Amino acid sequence: MSDPILTLRDVRLSLQGNAGPVEILRGIDMSVARGETLGLVGPSGSGKSSLLMIMGGLERASSGEVLALGHDLTALNEDALARLRRTNMGVVFQSFHLIPTMTALENVATPLELAGARDAFARAAEELEAVGLSHRAAHYPAQLSGGEQQRVALARAAAPRPAILLADEPTGNLDAASGAAIMDLLFTLRDRHGATLVMVTHAPDLAARCDRVLRLEDGRIAQGDAARAAE
């Protein structure tokens, strides 16, 4: 791969459980090309979400190397990781993670304000319009449907115009109609900002829209996909 935006080398993750250490990831080697859309699939407990969080610096690998945009995430402290994410990465979670005491507009504008953007609210309004929610800008999360909350979350992730979009089961908590709408929006935002998109999904129709799909099994890339992990 000539220009990878993400590279993982022998990445392992072990967490302490009640009965001792639990191996979550067991030696992941993979690269993601700039502008690529990669789907991560596999059974529950296979390590997909943990892998995604490591890519975003939200979880630290126990060992191995994680390179994102030329930075070794394993060598950065928490403040440096936060700065890198704030300007270069957008993350969309299954459960939205909106701030309940802030309006939709404020939720989208907050990361921009933290990054020092002078036009934070103007850009937030633009992103809400892009996901069809300009008429709900003054509403709080509790006043929005699940699909609307995920649209706000997408707008918030896209507002900094990140180089990398990470999505963890973005349609997992939604009904079929809302999920389909979110899928379309996710790919529209990717194209609009020219972002690299990596997503965890159980939805076959969402995985089918990716440029490449890797399957995880028991903390490893499935044997049949191992060669394609570094394509």
Disulfide bonds with the S-S distance in Angstrom:
none
